[in-house]
């Protein structure tokens, strides 16, 4: 089984969601991508269907938007 991927922008909402998610499912089961630092990953996230972060992409490609921290559009700038 491949890992889920958690995309976030580093805002307080995102950091809190990351901590809770890793606590629930284990860090070994999730790759974390900080799109605020890794701007090249914004386009990747958008191509997967992410509209806002924090968001989790499951191994089968489902996108789970968690709370609301930032729009993917805002991260393009």
Secondary structure as UniProt FT lines:
FT   STRAND          4..8
FT   HELIX           12..25
FT   HELIX           27..29
FT   STRAND          30..34
FT   TURN            35..37
FT   TURN            39..40
FT   HELIX           41..47
FT   TURN            48..49
FT   STRAND          52..57
FT   TURN            59..60
FT   STRAND          63..71
FT   HELIX           72..75
//
